[in-house]
Amino acid sequence: MEKRKLIKFGSNSFVISLPRDWIAANKLKKGADLYLDEKPGSITVTPSSFSTEQKHAYLPCDGKTLQDIEIELLGYYKTNYSTFTIEGKTLPEHTAALKALLSNLTGVEIIEQHRTKIVAKDLLDVRQVTLPVLITRMDMMIRSMFQDALGEEEVSPDVLRERDRDVNRLHLLISRTVRGVYESPALGNILAVTPLDASYIGQVAWSLERVADYIKRIDDDMLRSPKNDRVVIKQLLKISFEQYLLTMKAYVKGDAELAVKTHADVLSQLTELTRHVLSTTRKDALLALENIKNVHRDLRIILRATIERPDVFFKDQERPRVG
C-alpha cells in the first residue's frame, strides 16, 4: 500500500497524486475523467472509460484428452481471453467436439481452421452485456423447461437438452462478465454493476444453470419410470415449479419478506421429499426425487442471495437469520 501526501489546492480543494503505473495501465491521459465513489472512511477512484485488454490463449492439444482441452478452453473463456489457438497433431480427433463447444460460447467465432490448428476470436463487446437481462433470459428458458416436463404430451429429450445448452451458454457469458467487473471497476461503472452486485448475480446464474440441468435429468428419469411413479414425480415437480416462480419473483422484485417465507416453504418441502426418497426403492424414481431435492437446494441459494443483496431492505430494517 502506497502512502501519498494530501496537498491543498486553492481555497476549497485538495489534490493527491496518482501512481504513474496505474495511469499507464488504464491508458489515461491529461484531462481524462475519473469516477469517485465515496463511502464512509474511503473513496474509490476508477476510470470513466473501459479499454478491453487483448489476451491470447494458446492450447496445445497433443497428449491431452478432449475433456482436458475443454476444461482449459472454458477456463480461458471465463477469464476474458479474446483469442484462442488450439493446435496439435491429434486435433483432428477432437475437431468436431471442439467446434461444437466453441459455437456454444457467446460471441466466439472460428476465424481460421486447418487440419492441426483452430483459431477462434471473441467478437462480443462486453460493454453491451446487461447482466439482469441475461438472468431474465435464463429464467424464461427454465420456466419453459418446467412446463415441457410437466406437460401432458411427452416432449423429445432433445428439446430439453437444447434449452439446457442455451442456459449453459448464458451462464458462461455471465461468469466471464462478472469476472470482468471484478477485474475492472471501470467496466462495472459502464454496466452499472458493483463488484458486490456482480457477486450475487454470479451466484444466482450458477444456481439457475444447475436447476436447468436437474430438470433435464428429472425428465429423463420420468421417461424411464413406471406410470404410477411418473404421476408422483410430476406432482412433486409441479410444487417445485411453483416454488421456483415464487423464488424468482422475490429475486426480481427484491422482496425480502417473500424470500424468507419461500425459503421456509422450500425447507419444508425438502423434508417431504426426503420422506418420499426413503419410501422409494425403484432406481429411476429415486434419481428423479433426488434431483427434485437438488432443485430445492439451489432455490435456497437464490433466496439467500436475494435476502443478502445490498439493495434489499426489510420493512423493520432487520435481516432475519436464515438457516
C-alpha positions as YAML, in Angstrom:
chain: A
units: angstrom
residues:
- id: 1
  name: MET
  ca: [0.00, 0.00, 0.00]
- id: 2
  name: GLU
  ca: [1.44, 3.36, -1.05]
- id: 3
  name: LYS
  ca: [1.31, 6.48, 1.08]
- id: 4
  name: ARG
  ca: [0.53, 9.84, -0.63]
- id: 5
  name: LYS
  ca: [0.54, 13.41, 0.65]
- id: 6
  name: LEU
  ca: [-2.67, 15.45, 0.58]
- id: 7
  name: ILE
  ca: [-1.95, 18.86, -0.98]
- id: 8
  name: LYS
  ca: [-4.11, 21.97, -0.55]
- id: 9
  name: PHE
  ca: [-5.19, 23.42, -3.89]
- id: 10
  name: GLY
  ca: [-6.86, 26.82, -3.93]
- id: 11
  name: SER
  ca: [-9.19, 27.85, -1.13]
- id: 12
  name: ASN
  ca: [-11.68, 24.96, -1.18]
- id: 13
  name: SER
  ca: [-9.97, 21.91, -2.72]
- id: 14
  name: PHE
  ca: [-7.29, 19.36, -2.02]
- id: 15
  name: VAL
  ca: [-5.40, 17.15, -4.51]
- id: 16
  name: ILE
  ca: [-3.49, 13.87, -4.37]
- id: 17
  name: SER
  ca: [-1.14, 12.43, -7.00]
- id: 18
  name: LEU
  ca: [-1.92, 9.10, -8.66]
- id: 19
  name: PRO
  ca: [0.71, 6.39, -9.36]
- id: 20
  name: ARG
  ca: [2.21, 6.55, -12.87]
- id: 21
  name: ASP
  ca: [1.85, 2.75, -13.30]
- id: 22
  name: TRP
  ca: [-1.90, 2.96, -12.59]
- id: 23
  name: ILE
  ca: [-2.27, 5.79, -15.10]
- id: 24
  name: ALA
  ca: [-0.42, 3.77, -17.75]
- id: 25
  name: ALA
  ca: [-2.31, 0.53, -17.04]
- id: 26
  name: ASN
  ca: [-5.65, 2.32, -17.53]
- id: 27
  name: LYS
  ca: [-4.38, 4.20, -20.61]
- id: 28
  name: LEU
  ca: [-5.23, 7.59, -19.11]
- id: 29
  name: LYS
  ca: [-4.03, 10.98, -20.29]
- id: 30
  name: LYS
  ca: [-4.17, 14.53, -19.02]
- id: 31
  name: GLY
  ca: [-7.78, 15.72, -18.82]
- id: 32
  name: ALA
  ca: [-9.29, 12.21, -18.54]
- id: 33
  name: ASP
  ca: [-12.48, 11.90, -16.49]
- id: 34
  name: LEU
  ca: [-12.46, 9.77, -13.33]
- id: 35
  name: TYR
  ca: [-15.24, 8.40, -11.13]
- id: 36
  name: LEU
  ca: [-15.11, 8.99, -7.36]
- id: 37
  name: ASP
  ca: [-17.17, 6.54, -5.30]
- id: 38
  name: GLU
  ca: [-17.46, 7.98, -1.80]
- id: 39
  name: LYS
  ca: [-18.08, 5.67, 1.16]
- id: 40
  name: PRO
  ca: [-17.67, 6.19, 4.91]
- id: 41
  name: GLY
  ca: [-13.94, 6.38, 5.50]
- id: 42
  name: SER
  ca: [-12.86, 5.79, 1.89]
- id: 43
  name: ILE
  ca: [-13.01, 6.97, -1.73]
- id: 44
  name: THR
  ca: [-12.58, 4.64, -4.72]
- id: 45
  name: VAL
  ca: [-11.17, 6.16, -7.91]
- id: 46
  name: THR
  ca: [-11.97, 4.44, -11.24]
- id: 47
  name: PRO
  ca: [-11.52, 5.46, -14.89]
- id: 48
  name: SER
  ca: [-14.63, 6.64, -16.73]
- id: 49
  name: SER
  ca: [-13.66, 4.68, -19.84]
- id: 50
  name: PHE
  ca: [-13.02, 0.95, -20.21]
- id: 51
  name: SER
  ca: [-10.43, -0.46, -22.58]
- id: 52
  name: THR
  ca: [-10.50, -4.20, -23.30]
- id: 53
  name: GLU
  ca: [-7.16, -5.95, -22.98]
- id: 54
  name: GLN
  ca: [-6.47, -8.41, -25.79]
- id: 55
  name: LYS
  ca: [-5.38, -11.65, -24.13]
- id: 56
  name: HIS
  ca: [-4.32, -14.58, -26.31]
- id: 57
  name: ALA
  ca: [-4.64, -18.22, -25.19]
- id: 58
  name: TYR
  ca: [-2.56, -21.00, -26.74]
- id: 59
  name: LEU
  ca: [-3.83, -24.54, -26.17]
- id: 60
  name: PRO
  ca: [-1.54, -27.35, -27.38]
- id: 61
  name: CYS
  ca: [-3.70, -30.48, -27.53]
- id: 62
  name: ASP
  ca: [-1.16, -33.30, -28.01]
- id: 63
  name: GLY
  ca: [-1.10, -35.68, -25.06]
- id: 64
  name: LYS
  ca: [-4.41, -34.30, -23.68]
- id: 65
  name: THR
  ca: [-7.87, -35.80, -23.56]
- id: 66
  name: LEU
  ca: [-10.84, -33.96, -25.04]
- id: 67
  name: GLN
  ca: [-12.05, -33.23, -21.51]
- id: 68
  name: ASP
  ca: [-8.68, -31.68, -20.60]
- id: 69
  name: ILE
  ca: [-8.83, -29.37, -23.64]
- id: 70
  name: GLU
  ca: [-12.46, -28.38, -22.97]
- id: 71
  name: ILE
  ca: [-11.75, -27.53, -19.32]
- id: 72
  name: GLU
  ca: [-8.73, -25.43, -20.33]
- id: 73
  name: LEU
  ca: [-10.68, -23.64, -23.08]
- id: 74
  name: LEU
  ca: [-13.60, -22.82, -20.78]
- id: 75
  name: GLY
  ca: [-11.14, -21.53, -18.18]
- id: 76
  name: TYR
  ca: [-9.64, -19.11, -20.70]
- id: 77
  name: TYR
  ca: [-13.11, -18.02, -21.87]
- id: 78
  name: LYS
  ca: [-14.35, -17.32, -18.34]
- id: 79
  name: THR
  ca: [-11.23, -15.26, -17.60]
- id: 80
  name: ASN
  ca: [-11.86, -12.99, -20.59]
- id: 81
  name: TYR
  ca: [-9.26, -14.15, -23.09]
- id: 82
  name: SER
  ca: [-10.06, -12.78, -26.53]
- id: 83
  name: THR
  ca: [-8.27, -15.18, -28.91]
- id: 84
  name: PHE
  ca: [-7.97, -18.98, -28.64]
- id: 85
  name: THR
  ca: [-5.48, -21.01, -30.65]
- id: 86
  name: ILE
  ca: [-5.88, -24.81, -30.41]
- id: 87
  name: GLU
  ca: [-3.10, -26.73, -32.12]
- id: 88
  name: GLY
  ca: [-1.60, -30.18, -32.32]
- id: 89
  name: LYS
  ca: [-1.20, -33.36, -34.39]
- id: 90
  name: THR
  ca: [-4.10, -35.00, -32.52]
- id: 91
  name: LEU
  ca: [-6.50, -32.11, -33.15]
- id: 92
  name: PRO
  ca: [-8.40, -33.96, -35.95]
- id: 93
  name: GLU
  ca: [-9.60, -36.46, -33.30]
- id: 94
  name: HIS
  ca: [-11.34, -33.64, -31.41]
- id: 95
  name: THR
  ca: [-12.23, -31.13, -34.13]
- id: 96
  name: ALA
  ca: [-15.97, -31.81, -34.28]
- id: 97
  name: ALA
  ca: [-16.43, -31.68, -30.49]
- id: 98
  name: LEU
  ca: [-14.31, -28.53, -30.10]
- id: 99
  name: LYS
  ca: [-16.17, -26.74, -32.91]
- id: 100
  name: ALA
  ca: [-19.44, -27.59, -31.14]
- id: 101
  name: LEU
  ca: [-18.07, -26.23, -27.86]
- id: 102
  name: LEU
  ca: [-16.81, -23.02, -29.49]
- id: 103
  name: SER
  ca: [-20.22, -22.48, -31.08]
- id: 104
  name: ASN
  ca: [-21.74, -22.56, -27.57]
- id: 105
  name: LEU
  ca: [-19.51, -19.72, -26.35]
- id: 106
  name: THR
  ca: [-21.41, -16.48, -26.90]
- id: 107
  name: GLY
  ca: [-19.50, -14.08, -29.15]
- id: 108
  name: VAL
  ca: [-16.79, -16.57, -30.16]
- id: 109
  name: GLU
  ca: [-16.28, -17.25, -33.87]
- id: 110
  name: ILE
  ca: [-13.77, -19.51, -35.63]
- id: 111
  name: ILE
  ca: [-11.62, -17.24, -37.83]
- id: 112
  name: GLU
  ca: [-9.05, -19.77, -39.02]
- id: 113
  name: GLN
  ca: [-9.07, -23.55, -39.36]
- id: 114
  name: HIS
  ca: [-6.53, -26.07, -40.64]
- id: 115
  name: ARG
  ca: [-6.11, -29.78, -40.09]
- id: 116
  name: THR
  ca: [-3.96, -29.29, -36.98]
- id: 117
  name: LYS
  ca: [-4.98, -25.79, -35.94]
- id: 118
  name: ILE
  ca: [-8.11, -23.84, -34.98]
- id: 119
  name: VAL
  ca: [-8.09, -20.13, -34.16]
- id: 120
  name: ALA
  ca: [-11.21, -18.59, -32.60]
- id: 121
  name: LYS
  ca: [-11.83, -14.99, -31.55]
- id: 122
  name: ASP
  ca: [-14.26, -13.35, -29.15]
- id: 123
  name: LEU
  ca: [-16.10, -10.68, -31.14]
- id: 124
  name: LEU
  ca: [-18.52, -9.63, -28.39]
- id: 125
  name: ASP
  ca: [-18.22, -6.15, -26.86]
- id: 126
  name: VAL
  ca: [-18.61, -6.86, -23.14]
- id: 127
  name: ARG
  ca: [-19.75, -3.26, -22.62]
- id: 128
  name: GLN
  ca: [-23.01, -4.19, -24.37]
- id: 129
  name: VAL
  ca: [-23.82, -7.00, -21.92]
- id: 130
  name: THR
  ca: [-26.73, -6.40, -19.50]
- id: 131
  name: LEU
  ca: [-26.49, -8.84, -16.61]
- id: 132
  name: PRO
  ca: [-30.11, -8.55, -15.32]
- id: 133
  name: VAL
  ca: [-31.39, -9.18, -18.85]
- id: 134
  name: LEU
  ca: [-29.27, -12.34, -19.12]
- id: 135
  name: ILE
  ca: [-30.69, -13.58, -15.80]
- id: 136
  name: THR
  ca: [-34.21, -12.94, -17.16]
- id: 137
  name: ARG
  ca: [-33.43, -14.93, -20.30]
- id: 138
  name: MET
  ca: [-32.17, -17.86, -18.21]
- id: 139
  name: ASP
  ca: [-35.33, -17.63, -16.11]
- id: 140
  name: MET
  ca: [-37.62, -17.74, -19.17]
- id: 141
  name: MET
  ca: [-35.83, -20.79, -20.59]
- id: 142
  name: ILE
  ca: [-36.05, -22.64, -17.29]
- id: 143
  name: ARG
  ca: [-39.78, -21.88, -16.99]
- id: 144
  name: SER
  ca: [-40.32, -23.41, -20.42]
- id: 145
  name: MET
  ca: [-38.31, -26.48, -19.38]
- id: 146
  name: PHE
  ca: [-40.53, -26.93, -16.30]
- id: 147
  name: GLN
  ca: [-43.66, -26.54, -18.44]
- id: 148
  name: ASP
  ca: [-42.47, -29.09, -21.01]
- id: 149
  name: ALA
  ca: [-41.52, -31.61, -18.32]
- id: 150
  name: LEU
  ca: [-44.94, -31.17, -16.66]
- id: 151
  name: GLY
  ca: [-46.98, -31.22, -19.89]
- id: 152
  name: GLU
  ca: [-49.45, -33.98, -20.72]
- id: 153
  name: GLU
  ca: [-47.71, -34.72, -24.01]
- id: 154
  name: GLU
  ca: [-44.20, -36.08, -23.93]
- id: 155
  name: VAL
  ca: [-41.55, -33.72, -25.29]
- id: 156
  name: SER
  ca: [-38.47, -35.05, -27.02]
- id: 157
  name: PRO
  ca: [-35.50, -35.14, -24.61]
- id: 158
  name: ASP
  ca: [-33.53, -33.34, -27.33]
- id: 159
  name: VAL
  ca: [-35.72, -30.25, -26.84]
- id: 160
  name: LEU
  ca: [-34.87, -30.02, -23.15]
- id: 161
  name: ARG
  ca: [-31.21, -30.73, -23.84]
- id: 162
  name: GLU
  ca: [-31.07, -27.88, -26.35]
- id: 163
  name: ARG
  ca: [-32.67, -25.47, -23.88]
- id: 164
  name: ASP
  ca: [-30.23, -26.64, -21.21]
- id: 165
  name: ARG
  ca: [-27.36, -25.82, -23.60]
- id: 166
  name: ASP
  ca: [-28.86, -22.34, -24.11]
- id: 167
  name: VAL
  ca: [-28.94, -21.83, -20.34]
- id: 168
  name: ASN
  ca: [-25.32, -23.04, -20.09]
- id: 169
  name: ARG
  ca: [-24.31, -20.56, -22.79]
- id: 170
  name: LEU
  ca: [-25.86, -17.65, -20.89]
- id: 171
  name: HIS
  ca: [-24.28, -18.80, -17.63]
- id: 172
  name: LEU
  ca: [-20.82, -18.81, -19.20]
- id: 173
  name: LEU
  ca: [-21.35, -15.30, -20.56]
- id: 174
  name: ILE
  ca: [-22.49, -14.07, -17.14]
- id: 175
  name: SER
  ca: [-19.49, -15.74, -15.48]
- id: 176
  name: ARG
  ca: [-16.96, -14.00, -17.72]
- id: 177
  name: THR
  ca: [-18.76, -10.65, -17.39]
- id: 178
  name: VAL
  ca: [-18.79, -10.96, -13.60]
- id: 179
  name: ARG
  ca: [-15.06, -11.71, -13.73]
- id: 180
  name: GLY
  ca: [-14.59, -8.61, -15.89]
- id: 181
  name: VAL
  ca: [-16.35, -6.45, -13.30]
- id: 182
  name: TYR
  ca: [-14.09, -7.87, -10.57]
- id: 183
  name: GLU
  ca: [-11.00, -7.05, -12.62]
- id: 184
  name: SER
  ca: [-12.10, -3.63, -13.86]
- id: 185
  name: PRO
  ca: [-14.29, -1.27, -11.79]
- id: 186
  name: ALA
  ca: [-14.50, 0.86, -14.96]
- id: 187
  name: LEU
  ca: [-16.48, -1.93, -16.63]
- id: 188
  name: GLY
  ca: [-18.73, -2.05, -13.59]
- id: 189
  name: ASN
  ca: [-19.38, 1.67, -13.98]
- id: 190
  name: ILE
  ca: [-20.38, 1.18, -17.61]
- id: 191
  name: LEU
  ca: [-22.67, -1.76, -16.77]
- id: 192
  name: ALA
  ca: [-23.99, -0.02, -13.60]
- id: 193
  name: VAL
  ca: [-22.95, -3.07, -11.55]
- id: 194
  name: THR
  ca: [-20.70, -3.03, -8.50]
- id: 195
  name: PRO
  ca: [-18.41, -5.97, -7.73]
- id: 196
  name: LEU
  ca: [-20.74, -6.87, -4.83]
- id: 197
  name: ASP
  ca: [-23.78, -6.81, -7.15]
- id: 198
  name: ALA
  ca: [-21.86, -8.95, -9.64]
- id: 199
  name: SER
  ca: [-21.06, -11.46, -6.91]
- id: 200
  name: TYR
  ca: [-24.75, -12.08, -6.16]
- id: 201
  name: ILE
  ca: [-25.66, -12.18, -9.85]
- id: 202
  name: GLY
  ca: [-22.95, -14.81, -10.35]
- id: 203
  name: GLN
  ca: [-24.40, -16.91, -7.51]
- id: 204
  name: VAL
  ca: [-27.91, -16.75, -8.97]
- id: 205
  name: ALA
  ca: [-26.72, -17.59, -12.50]
- id: 206
  name: TRP
  ca: [-24.76, -20.57, -11.17]
- id: 207
  name: SER
  ca: [-27.85, -21.93, -9.39]
- id: 208
  name: LEU
  ca: [-30.10, -21.34, -12.40]
- id: 209
  name: GLU
  ca: [-27.70, -23.29, -14.61]
- id: 210
  name: ARG
  ca: [-27.87, -26.19, -12.16]
- id: 211
  name: VAL
  ca: [-31.68, -26.06, -11.94]
- id: 212
  name: ALA
  ca: [-31.89, -26.37, -15.75]
- id: 213
  name: ASP
  ca: [-29.58, -29.36, -15.64]
- id: 214
  name: TYR
  ca: [-31.68, -31.04, -12.93]
- id: 215
  name: ILE
  ca: [-34.93, -30.54, -14.88]
- id: 216
  name: LYS
  ca: [-33.33, -32.22, -17.90]
- id: 217
  name: ARG
  ca: [-32.30, -35.17, -15.72]
- id: 218
  name: ILE
  ca: [-35.70, -35.38, -13.99]
- id: 219
  name: ASP
  ca: [-37.43, -35.57, -17.37]
- id: 220
  name: ASP
  ca: [-35.11, -38.41, -18.42]
- id: 221
  name: ASP
  ca: [-35.76, -40.22, -15.13]
- id: 222
  name: MET
  ca: [-39.54, -39.87, -15.55]
- id: 223
  name: LEU
  ca: [-39.44, -41.34, -19.06]
- id: 224
  name: ARG
  ca: [-37.79, -44.48, -17.63]
- id: 225
  name: SER
  ca: [-40.12, -44.74, -14.60]
- id: 226
  name: PRO
  ca: [-43.38, -46.75, -14.35]
- id: 227
  name: LYS
  ca: [-46.61, -44.80, -14.84]
- id: 228
  name: ASN
  ca: [-47.53, -44.70, -11.13]
- id: 229
  name: ASP
  ca: [-44.12, -43.26, -10.25]
- id: 230
  name: ARG
  ca: [-44.40, -40.68, -13.03]
- id: 231
  name: VAL
  ca: [-47.65, -39.37, -11.52]
- id: 232
  name: VAL
  ca: [-45.99, -38.83, -8.11]
- id: 233
  name: ILE
  ca: [-42.85, -37.30, -9.63]
- id: 234
  name: LYS
  ca: [-44.91, -34.83, -11.68]
- id: 235
  name: GLN
  ca: [-46.93, -33.81, -8.61]
- id: 236
  name: LEU
  ca: [-43.73, -33.07, -6.70]
- id: 237
  name: LEU
  ca: [-42.13, -31.34, -9.70]
- id: 238
  name: LYS
  ca: [-45.21, -29.13, -10.02]
- id: 239
  name: ILE
  ca: [-44.70, -27.98, -6.42]
- id: 240
  name: SER
  ca: [-41.05, -27.30, -7.24]
- id: 241
  name: PHE
  ca: [-42.12, -25.18, -10.22]
- id: 242
  name: GLU
  ca: [-44.49, -23.15, -8.02]
- id: 243
  name: GLN
  ca: [-41.71, -22.52, -5.54]
- id: 244
  name: TYR
  ca: [-39.33, -21.67, -8.37]
- id: 245
  name: LEU
  ca: [-41.77, -18.98, -9.60]
- id: 246
  name: LEU
  ca: [-42.02, -17.51, -6.09]
- id: 247
  name: THR
  ca: [-38.23, -17.61, -5.74]
- id: 248
  name: MET
  ca: [-37.66, -15.68, -8.97]
- id: 249
  name: LYS
  ca: [-40.45, -13.22, -8.12]
- id: 250
  name: ALA
  ca: [-38.72, -12.48, -4.81]
- id: 251
  name: TYR
  ca: [-35.35, -12.10, -6.55]
- id: 252
  name: VAL
  ca: [-36.55, -9.82, -9.36]
- id: 253
  name: LYS
  ca: [-38.59, -7.58, -7.05]
- id: 254
  name: GLY
  ca: [-36.02, -7.62, -4.25]
- id: 255
  name: ASP
  ca: [-38.85, -8.74, -1.95]
- id: 256
  name: ALA
  ca: [-37.07, -9.86, 1.22]
- id: 257
  name: GLU
  ca: [-40.23, -10.87, 3.09]
- id: 258
  name: LEU
  ca: [-41.34, -13.14, 0.22]
- id: 259
  name: ALA
  ca: [-37.82, -14.60, 0.01]
- id: 260
  name: VAL
  ca: [-37.82, -15.50, 3.72]
- id: 261
  name: LYS
  ca: [-41.29, -17.08, 3.53]
- id: 262
  name: THR
  ca: [-40.44, -19.03, 0.38]
- id: 263
  name: HIS
  ca: [-37.18, -20.19, 1.96]
- id: 264
  name: ALA
  ca: [-39.17, -21.70, 4.84]
- id: 265
  name: ASP
  ca: [-41.53, -23.42, 2.38]
- id: 266
  name: VAL
  ca: [-38.58, -24.82, 0.42]
- id: 267
  name: LEU
  ca: [-37.07, -26.26, 3.60]
- id: 268
  name: SER
  ca: [-40.42, -27.84, 4.47]
- id: 269
  name: GLN
  ca: [-40.70, -29.37, 1.02]
- id: 270
  name: LEU
  ca: [-37.16, -30.77, 1.29]
- id: 271
  name: THR
  ca: [-38.30, -32.67, 4.38]
- id: 272
  name: GLU
  ca: [-41.31, -34.01, 2.48]
- id: 273
  name: LEU
  ca: [-39.10, -35.06, -0.44]
- id: 274
  name: THR
  ca: [-36.79, -36.91, 1.93]
- id: 275
  name: ARG
  ca: [-39.81, -38.91, 3.17]
- id: 276
  name: HIS
  ca: [-40.61, -39.90, -0.42]
- id: 277
  name: VAL
  ca: [-36.99, -40.86, -1.07]
- id: 278
  name: LEU
  ca: [-36.92, -43.15, 1.96]
- id: 279
  name: SER
  ca: [-40.06, -44.94, 0.80]
- id: 280
  name: THR
  ca: [-38.89, -45.41, -2.81]
- id: 281
  name: THR
  ca: [-36.94, -48.45, -3.97]
- id: 282
  name: ARG
  ca: [-37.08, -48.10, -7.76]
- id: 283
  name: LYS
  ca: [-33.87, -46.62, -9.16]
- id: 284
  name: ASP
  ca: [-35.24, -44.19, -11.77]
- id: 285
  name: ALA
  ca: [-37.90, -42.79, -9.44]
- id: 286
  name: LEU
  ca: [-35.26, -42.41, -6.73]
- id: 287
  name: LEU
  ca: [-32.98, -40.49, -9.10]
- id: 288
  name: ALA
  ca: [-35.84, -38.18, -10.09]
- id: 289
  name: LEU
  ca: [-36.69, -37.45, -6.45]
- id: 290
  name: GLU
  ca: [-33.06, -36.74, -5.59]
- id: 291
  name: ASN
  ca: [-32.84, -34.30, -8.50]
- id: 292
  name: ILE
  ca: [-36.02, -32.55, -7.34]
- id: 293
  name: LYS
  ca: [-34.33, -32.18, -3.96]
- id: 294
  name: ASN
  ca: [-31.33, -30.69, -5.76]
- id: 295
  name: VAL
  ca: [-33.63, -28.11, -7.40]
- id: 296
  name: HIS
  ca: [-34.82, -27.08, -3.94]
- id: 297
  name: ARG
  ca: [-31.27, -26.78, -2.66]
- id: 298
  name: ASP
  ca: [-30.43, -24.34, -5.43]
- id: 299
  name: LEU
  ca: [-33.64, -22.41, -4.82]
- id: 300
  name: ARG
  ca: [-32.33, -21.90, -1.28]
- id: 301
  name: ILE
  ca: [-29.11, -20.41, -2.70]
- id: 302
  name: ILE
  ca: [-31.08, -17.97, -4.88]
- id: 303
  name: LEU
  ca: [-33.31, -17.00, -1.96]
- id: 304
  name: ARG
  ca: [-30.35, -16.43, 0.35]
- id: 305
  name: ALA
  ca: [-28.67, -14.32, -2.34]
- id: 306
  name: THR
  ca: [-31.90, -12.31, -2.58]
- id: 307
  name: ILE
  ca: [-32.04, -11.72, 1.16]
- id: 308
  name: GLU
  ca: [-28.35, -10.73, 1.35]
- id: 309
  name: ARG
  ca: [-28.31, -8.40, -1.67]
- id: 310
  name: PRO
  ca: [-27.15, -4.88, -0.74]
- id: 311
  name: ASP
  ca: [-30.19, -3.26, -2.39]
- id: 312
  name: VAL
  ca: [-32.75, -5.34, -0.46]
- id: 313
  name: PHE
  ca: [-34.26, -3.99, 2.74]
- id: 314
  name: PHE
  ca: [-36.74, -5.35, 5.22]
- id: 315
  name: LYS
  ca: [-39.65, -3.26, 6.44]
- id: 316
  name: ASP
  ca: [-38.33, -3.39, 10.01]
- id: 317
  name: GLN
  ca: [-34.75, -2.78, 8.75]
- id: 318
  name: GLU
  ca: [-33.60, -6.01, 10.41]
- id: 319
  name: ARG
  ca: [-32.42, -9.03, 8.45]
- id: 320
  name: PRO
  ca: [-33.64, -12.28, 9.99]
- id: 321
  name: ARG
  ca: [-31.24, -15.18, 10.21]
- id: 322
  name: VAL
  ca: [-31.84, -17.85, 7.57]
- id: 323
  name: GLY
  ca: [-30.64, -21.32, 8.44]
...
